[in-house]
Amino acid sequence: MGIFWDLLQQNELEKQQKQADSVEERVAILEEELSKTKSLLRKTLEALENHLGKDIDGDGLTGAS
């Protein structure tokens, strides 16, 4: 009975490791997408500030990052 219990535990550990790897991959993808989104938002804000000639984000600059 002990060997079956060990096999079940090993199987469960392997499933959990696959899930963890999957979560880590998804987090890495989400972090990359977030970085791209932030970059696009910054470029959009700079273009809008240049177009309007106003400081929208309150950094004291118009169109500069």
C-alpha positions as CSV (number, residue, x, y, z in Angstrom):
1,M,0.0,0.0,0.0
2,G,2.9,2.4,0.7
3,I,4.2,2.3,-2.8
4,F,0.8,3.2,-4.2
5,W,0.6,6.1,-1.8
6,D,4.0,7.3,-2.9
7,L,3.0,7.1,-6.6
8,L,-0.1,9.1,-5.9
9,Q,1.8,11.7,-4.1
10,Q,4.4,11.9,-6.9
11,N,1.7,12.3,-9.4
12,E,0.1,15.1,-7.5
13,L,3.4,16.9,-7.1
14,E,4.0,16.6,-10.8
15,K,0.5,18.1,-11.5
16,Q,1.2,21.0,-9.2
17,Q,4.6,21.7,-10.8
18,K,3.0,21.8,-14.2
19,Q,0.3,24.2,-12.9
20,A,3.0,26.4,-11.3
21,D,5.0,26.4,-14.6
22,S,1.8,27.3,-16.5
23,V,1.1,30.2,-14.0
24,E,4.7,31.4,-14.3
25,E,4.4,31.5,-18.1
26,R,1.1,33.3,-18.0
27,V,2.5,35.9,-15.5
28,A,5.6,36.5,-17.8
29,I,3.3,37.0,-20.8
30,L,1.1,39.4,-18.8
31,E,4.1,41.3,-17.5
32,E,5.3,41.7,-21.1
33,E,1.9,42.8,-22.3
34,L,1.6,45.3,-19.4
35,S,5.0,46.8,-20.3
36,K,3.9,47.2,-24.0
37,T,0.6,48.8,-22.9
38,K,2.4,51.2,-20.6
39,S,4.8,52.2,-23.4
40,L,1.9,52.8,-25.8
41,L,0.0,54.8,-23.2
42,R,3.1,57.0,-22.5
43,K,3.5,57.6,-26.3
44,T,-0.2,58.4,-26.6
45,L,0.0,60.8,-23.7
46,E,3.0,62.6,-25.1
47,A,1.4,62.9,-28.5
48,L,-1.8,64.3,-26.9
49,E,0.2,66.8,-24.7
50,N,2.1,67.9,-27.8
51,H,-1.2,68.3,-29.8
52,L,-3.0,70.2,-27.1
53,G,0.1,72.0,-25.8
54,K,-1.0,71.2,-22.2
55,D,0.5,69.2,-19.3
56,I,-2.1,66.5,-18.8
57,D,-0.2,64.1,-16.4
58,G,1.0,66.8,-14.1
59,D,4.7,66.2,-14.5
60,G,5.4,69.8,-15.3
61,L,6.4,69.0,-18.9
62,T,4.5,69.1,-22.1
63,G,5.0,66.0,-24.3
64,A,8.3,64.9,-22.7
65,S,8.7,61.7,-20.7
